[in-house]
Amino acid sequence: MLSCPICQMPLQAVDNGVACPANHRFDRARQGYLNLLPVQHKNSRDPGDNAAMVEARRRFLDGGHYAPLAARLAQLAAGYMPQHWLDIGCGEGYYTAQIAEALPEADGYALDISREAVKRACKRAPQLNWLIASMARVPLADASCQLLASVFSPLDWQEAKRLLAPGGGLLRMGPTREHLMELRQKLYDEVRDYDDQKHLELIPPGMHLAHSETLSFTLLLDTPEARADLLAMTPHGWRASAERRAAVIAENFEVTVAIRYDWIERDAS
Ligand SMILES: C[S@@+](CC[C@H](N)C(=O)[O-])C[C@H]1O[C@@H](n2cnc3c(N)ncnc32)[C@H](O)[C@@H]1O
């Protein structure tokens, strides 16, 4: 399944890591993940989400606020019965671990470009193959996955298509235009409209949308910690003014959670 991020040849297990026939070698970290992001493929020293964002997301998700979203995601994933699956941009692994639980017989992979995220994620489900890697150069073989998950994460569509076996699909979970509306109204004078269909225009030839559904509910944010963490795990944490953020943290409020799931299939032939 794994391919060398430098020369694309297959990687084989060696003592405490993996290596390719050209002898590019990658050690396994103490926590169990593999770092398959060569320094020449990094745009910054510590790419991806930083420790503060990852910790905020972990606390918020472990608080159960988004539990219904993860439950439906895992249920959908289980229905597609993949043998090999990959979560692209897995973050600190909350959703990944629930997909893994729903697919106990499958071979699961998860990657993120953030070391801080993967370091924490691999503790949630040590049986999975956790990788520090870029979504733009995924170190997995062509047509090797029957299911890719992309949850609130950026995606390289050509890479997704390359990785999918014919008939396999991408399970994408992302916000609808109503998502966190009340929070956005508190943070900004003018709430930017969000086109929640835009990603569909990016579907490359050879893939097609096969299923879409939405899930929404009202969430009471009744602790300052939950409100601060929700801000810190989203771009609102740095985009909104300090004054507006402080006001949001100060008082309880209800917010709409509104998500869409899309299943985008690779054509069978
Ligand atoms: C909004 S977070 C979502 C994390 C997780 N899926 C979740 O919903 O909890 C987006 C994630 O994408 C990762 N990311 C950003 N650019 C990436 C890239 N080029 N390759 C892989 N991961 C990337 C970030 O490090 C971050 O963990």
PDBQT file of the ligand as one rigid body, heavy atoms in Angstrom, charges set to zero:
ROOT
HETATM    1  C1  LIG A 301     -10.086  21.857   9.883  1.00  0.00    +0.000 C 
HETATM    2  S1  LIG A 301      -8.888  20.621  10.201  1.00  0.00    +0.000 S 
HETATM    3  C2  LIG A 301      -9.865  19.146  10.176  1.00  0.00    +0.000 C 
HETATM    4  C3  LIG A 301      -9.258  18.010  10.943  1.00  0.00    +0.000 C 
HETATM    5  C4  LIG A 301     -10.152  16.777  11.124  1.00  0.00    +0.000 C 
HETATM    6  N1  LIG A 301     -10.522  16.164   9.876  1.00  0.00    +0.000 N 
HETATM    7  C5  LIG A 301     -11.374  17.155  11.917  1.00  0.00    +0.000 C 
HETATM    8  O1  LIG A 301     -12.399  17.482  11.298  1.00  0.00    +0.000 OA
HETATM    9  O2  LIG A 301     -11.309  17.151  13.150  1.00  0.00    +0.000 OA
HETATM   10  C6  LIG A 301      -7.970  20.564   8.689  1.00  0.00    +0.000 C 
HETATM   11  C7  LIG A 301      -6.748  19.663   8.774  1.00  0.00    +0.000 C 
HETATM   12  O3  LIG A 301      -6.119  19.631   7.486  1.00  0.00    +0.000 OA
HETATM   13  C8  LIG A 301      -4.707  19.580   7.705  1.00  0.00    +0.000 C 
HETATM   14  N2  LIG A 301      -4.026  20.012   6.474  1.00  0.00    +0.000 N 
HETATM   15  C9  LIG A 301      -3.920  21.265   5.981  1.00  0.00    +0.000 A 
HETATM   16  N3  LIG A 301      -3.212  21.241   4.828  1.00  0.00    +0.000 NA
HETATM   17  C10 LIG A 301      -2.878  19.946   4.591  1.00  0.00    +0.000 A 
HETATM   18  C11 LIG A 301      -2.139  19.288   3.556  1.00  0.00    +0.000 A 
HETATM   19  N4  LIG A 301      -1.605  19.961   2.551  1.00  0.00    +0.000 N 
HETATM   20  N5  LIG A 301      -1.981  17.948   3.629  1.00  0.00    +0.000 NA
HETATM   21  C12 LIG A 301      -2.525  17.243   4.667  1.00  0.00    +0.000 A 
HETATM   22  N6  LIG A 301      -3.222  17.820   5.681  1.00  0.00    +0.000 NA
HETATM   23  C13 LIG A 301      -3.403  19.156   5.635  1.00  0.00    +0.000 A 
HETATM   24  C14 LIG A 301      -4.481  20.481   8.912  1.00  0.00    +0.000 C 
HETATM   25  O4  LIG A 301      -3.243  20.228   9.559  1.00  0.00    +0.000 OA
HETATM   26  C15 LIG A 301      -5.698  20.118   9.771  1.00  0.00    +0.000 C 
HETATM   27  O5  LIG A 301      -5.408  19.086  10.682  1.00  0.00    +0.000 OA
ENDROOT
TORSDOF 0
